[in-house]
Amino acid sequence: MHSAPFTYVRATSLEEATRFLAEHAHEENDTKILAGGQSLIPLLKLRFAAPAYLLDIARLETLREIHDRTNAIEIGSLATHAQIESSPLLRDACPLLAETAAEIGDVQVRHRGTIGGSLAHADPSGDLPAAALALNAQLTLASVRGERVVAARDFFVELMTTALEPDEIITSIRIPKLPKSSGSAYVKFRQQASGFAIAGVASIVELDEAGKIVNPRVAVTGIGAVPYRAARVEKKLAGMSHERFGRLDSSEFSEFATFSGLETRDMDVLSDLHAGERYRRHLAGVYTRRSLSQAIARALGHALQHARTRNE
């Protein structure tokens, strides 16, 4: 199937792009922004989207840069998944994001798809929204009115709907650096044909000097219309020693998985040909447990490595 007719516009600067959006933001058929195109092009071909204008920002090279700031890393919205996956800076200071990017689609998709495009598309089975939530990411949105910063927790509104206004473009994503004593992990149950997450969980834990878990963060995708932080699980984990977590027997693990699944109790859970509602609730618990097990093991490894380095 071919897309509906549209007018193609290539932006040569961010200013030109935001000006064009401002001029056409309130027309009957909206403008779609083309970055990597890995989500948008299929929608156009299936005519799920039929914009009057297609605004190509893919050649705005300044939006591809990854910068090391004092306490954070700033990632341009056009940075590709492959860039993020292979970035030595991100692998060291924010391994969760690099690990998540490596789980997206296939090699071709990762070399074309962009972090800004993925977050703006807000697919309920997307991988990066979960990582953004767990990392307390902040998104910078630009328009002719200036810039504003939106926290990831406030960005995802409804199914494939975000806080982006029609005249705004995501320009960068700011990720706080993780402490050296932390551990993180992203695991998912993937849909085999597309690689999308039927259930995906991003976890971050820190260990204090006594080996207790502090500041746990757990974000889940693929279960509901929007990704969410598993607040009940985070509360249950806070203050638990890593030894206690490691000693959980099978029945306690089952209880923990059930408790994790309670996060979905008050929400509408997705159900489709890949997985029904009941199975997704089950997966939410299972993959929360697996993600946390990896994150805690990595945090413990980092803590031991730090202790050895300090004693040498």
N, C-alpha and C positions, 0 to 999 in steps of 0.2 A: 504494500500500500504506500502511496505517496502522500506527503504532507499537504495541507491546505496552502494556498498561495500566501506569501508574506513578502515584506520588503526587507532586504538584508542591508544592515548598516555596520560598518567596521569602525570602531572607535580607535583613534590614534592617541588619546590621552584620557586620563581619569576625568578631567574637567569636561571634555567633550562628551564622555559617556553620561555623566550625571546631568549635564545640560539637556541631552537628548531625552533622558528619562523624565526630567521635569516637564519638558514640553509635551510629552505624550502620555503622562501618567494617568490622566483621567479620560482617555479615549475609550470607546466601547470595547474594543479588543485590546488587551494589554500588550506590553512589550516583554519579550522573554530575553534573558541575558544568556549568551552562549559563551561558556568558558572551555571546559573539556568536552562537553556535549555527550558524555556517556549516559546520562539520565535523560537529557532533553531530547536528543535525536530520536530515540525510540518513541517517546510521547508524541512527537511531531508526526512520525510515520504512521502511528496508530490513530492519529487525529484526536488523541486525548487532550492535546493542546493545539490551539489554532490562533496564534498571535498575529496581530497586524504587522508587527516589526520584530525582527531578530537582531539584537544588538550584540555584535561580536567584540568581546574585550580580551580575547586570548593573546593578543600581541602587546598587552601592557606589561612589559617585562619587569618593571619595578614591583609589581604585585606577585612576582615569583620568588622573591628573596626571603631568606630565613636569617634572622638577626639574633645575636646573643645580647640580651639586655642584662641589667644588674641582677635582678631577681626573677627574671622571666625570659621566655623565648617568644619572639614575635615572628609569626609565620604569615607571609603574604597569601592572600586568598587564592591566588593562581598557582601556588606550589602544588605539584602533582603528588599523588600517593607514592609514586616511585621515589621522588625526591625525599619525602618524609621518611619512607622506609629505610633509605640508605644514608640519611644524614648522620654523620658522626656526632654532631652536636646534640641532636634529638636522642640518639641511641644512648648517649651518656647522661644527659640531664632530664630526659623525659622519655624513657624507653617504652612506656605504655602507648604513646602515640605512634611510634615507629612499629611496634608490634601489631597494633590495630590496622595500620595502613597496609601491612604485609598480608593481611587476611582478606583484603578487598578484591573481589572479582578474580581476574587473571592478569597476566603480565601486560597485555595490551591495554586493558582498562586502567591499570595502575599508572601506565605511562601517559595516559591522556586525561584521566579524571583528576579533578582538583579538590582540595579540601574545602574551599569556599563554596564550590558548586554542590558538593555533597551535603554540607550543612544547610545551604539554602533550599535544596530539594527536599530535605527532611523526610526521606523515605522511612516508614515505620520499621523497616528491617535493615536500615543502614547501620554500618559499623561505627563510623566516626562520631555520630551524635552521642553514643554511649561514652566514648572516650572523652569527648568535650565536657560532658556532665561530670564525670568522675574527676577530671582535672581542674574543675572550677574555671574553665576557659572564659575569656571575655572577647566578644566580637566587636570590632569597630565597623560601623556602618557609615557610609559617606553619601551625601546628596548636595545639591546646590545650597541647602540650608546650613551645611557644615557637617561635622562629625558627631556621632553619639556612640556610646559604648553600652552594649547589652550583655549581661551575664548569660552563659549558656542555659542556666536554669530558667531564665525568663524568655529564651529565644524560641523554643519549640512550643507552639500554642495548641494546634489541633492536627488532625491527619494531614500531612504534607502542607502544613500551614505554619508560618513563622512570624516573628515580630517585624520582619522586613516590610517597610512601606514600599509602595509601587515605584517611588523615585529614588530608592536607595540601593547601594551596592556594598556587599561585604568587601572590605579592603584588607583586613588582617585579623588574625586570631592570636591572642596573647595567652600563653600558657605559663603559669607559675612553675618554677623549677622544683623538682621533688627533692626532699632531704635524702642524704646519702644512706640514712638508716631505713629508708622506705623500700617496699617491694610492690610490684604491680603486675597485673596479668589481664589479658583479654582472651577469652575462650568463647567459642560459639558452636551451635549445632547448625550446620549450613545446609541451605537448599542446594542440591547437587548441581543443577543446571546453571544457576545464576551466581551461586556463592553468597547470596544474601543470607542474613542471619534469621533463622526461624526462632532462635533464642541466642542472645549474645550478652555476655556480662563482662564489664570492665571493673576491676577492683584495685584499690590502692590501700595499703596499710603501712603504718609506721610503728616501730617498736621503741619503747623508752628504755632506759638503762636497766630496768628490772625485767625487761622482756615482755612487758604488757603492751597490748595493742592500743594505740592512740590514733585519733583522727581517721578512723576507717571510712572509706568511700566506696560505694558499690552502685554502679549504674547499669541499667538493663535495657536492651533493645530487642525488637522482634516480637514482643508480647502484646503491647497495646498500641494505640494510635500514635502515641508519642513516647520517646524514651523517658525513663524515670529513675530517680535515685531511690534505692531500697532503704528507706529511713528506718524501718523496723529492724532490719538486719544490722545496719550500722549501730543502732542503739544497743543491740544484743552483744555485738562484738566489743564495744568500747570497754576497756579495762580488763578484758580477758587475756590471760597469759598465753603465749604461743605454745607452751607445754600443754596447757589445758585444751587448746584447740587440737593439738596433735594427738591427745589421748581420747578424743571423742570416739566412742565405739559405733558400731553400725546402727544401733537403734537411736543413738544420739544424733548421728549424722542424718538419719531419716527424719528425726524430729526437726533438726535444723533446716533441712531441705523443705519440709512442710512449712516451717515458719517463714522461710524465704518466699514460698509461694503465696503466703498471706498478703504480700504486697499487692497481689492482683485481685484481692477480694472485693475491693471497692471500685474497680475499674472494668471497663469493657475490654475483654481479651479477644484478640484476633482469632478468627477461625476461617480456614480456607482448605483447599485440596491438599496442602502440604502438611498441615497439622491443625487439629481441632482445638477448641478452647481448653478442654480438660488436659490434653497432652501438653499444650503450651504452659499451663500452670505448673505441671510437673517439671517441664524443662527449666522453668524459671528457678526452681529450687535446686535442681541437679547442677545446673551450670553456675549458679551462684556459689555453691559449695566448691566446685572444681576451680573456679577462678580464685576464690579466697585461699584455697590450699596452695596454689602456685604462688600467689602474692606473698603469703606469710613465709613460705619456704625461701623465697628470694630475699625478703626483708631480713630473715635470719642469716642468710648467707652474706649479705652486705654488712650486717652488724659484726659478724665474726671476722670478716675481712678487714673491717675498720679497726677492730680490736688488735688484730695481729700487726697491722701497719703501725698502730700507735705504740706497740710494745717493742718494735724493732729498733 
